[in-house]
Amino acid sequence: MPASVVLYDADTSLRPLIRHAWAEVLGHNEFGDEDVFSSIGGTAPAEVKVMRLVSHAVGEKLPIYLLAHHPTVALLDKAVRQSLADDV
């Protein structure tokens, strides 16, 4: 887990952060922004780990189901930024 919290807002792309979390949890970075998490080795326990990392990095607790409902980097980026905007 990152040592410090970096705050993001609804206008900041989270794709680099999400890619990093996926790579850390999956143990590889052989995926694109449109690849479905489960098709590249993602499991339910891995979803929990990814969402914990992303939540920590943005400084806000995000629902675990976001990754299940938005299973690509691109979709998850949009969903997390929308969640951050809704909380403002």
C-alpha positions in Angstrom: 0.0 0.0 0.0 1.3 3.5 -0.8 3.0 5.2 2.1 1.2 8.5 1.7 -2.3 9.4 0.6 -2.6 11.4 -2.6 -5.9 13.2 -2.9 -7.7 13.1 -6.2 -10.8 14.9 -7.4 -13.5 14.2 -9.9 -11.6 16.0 -12.7 -8.4 14.1 -12.3 -7.9 10.9 -14.4 -7.4 8.0 -12.1 -6.3 5.6 -14.8 -2.6 5.5 -13.8 -3.6 4.9 -10.2 -6.0 2.2 -11.2 -3.5 0.5 -13.5 -0.9 0.5 -10.7 -3.4 -1.0 -8.2 -4.4 -3.7 -10.7 -0.7 -4.5 -11.5 0.2 -4.7 -7.9 -2.7 -7.0 -7.0 -2.5 -9.2 -10.2 1.3 -9.4 -10.3 1.5 -8.3 -13.9 0.8 -5.3 -16.1 -0.2 -7.0 -19.2 -3.6 -5.4 -19.7 -5.1 -2.4 -21.4 -7.7 0.1 -20.2 -10.5 -1.9 -21.9 -9.6 -5.3 -20.6 -12.1 -6.9 -18.2 -10.6 -7.5 -14.7 -11.8 -11.1 -14.5 -10.4 -12.0 -17.9 -6.9 -11.0 -16.9 -6.7 -13.0 -13.7 -8.8 -10.9 -11.4 -10.8 -12.7 -8.7 -13.3 -11.5 -6.0 -10.6 -11.3 -3.3 -8.4 -9.4 -5.8 -11.3 -6.9 -6.3 -11.3 -6.2 -2.6 -7.6 -5.6 -2.6 -7.7 -3.3 -5.6 -10.6 -1.2 -4.2 -8.7 -0.9 -0.8 -5.7 0.4 -2.7 -7.7 2.8 -4.7 -9.7 4.0 -1.7 -6.5 4.6 0.2 -5.0 6.6 -2.6 -8.0 8.9 -3.1 -8.5 9.3 0.6 -12.0 8.1 0.6 -13.7 4.7 1.2 -15.2 3.5 -2.0 -17.7 0.6 -2.4 -16.1 -2.7 -3.3 -18.8 -3.4 -5.9 -17.5 -0.5 -8.1 -15.0 -2.8 -9.7 -17.5 -5.6 -10.2 -19.9 -3.2 -11.9 -17.2 -1.3 -13.8 -14.7 -4.1 -14.7 -12.3 -2.2 -16.9 -9.7 0.5 -16.0 -11.6 3.0 -18.2 -15.0 2.2 -16.6 -13.6 2.1 -13.1 -11.9 5.5 -13.6 -15.2 7.1 -14.6 -17.1 5.4 -11.7 -14.6 6.4 -9.1 -14.5 10.0 -10.3 -18.3 10.1 -10.3 -18.3 8.7 -6.8 -15.9 11.4 -5.7 -18.0 14.1 -7.3 -21.2 12.8 -5.6 -19.5 13.1 -2.2 -18.6 16.8 -2.7 
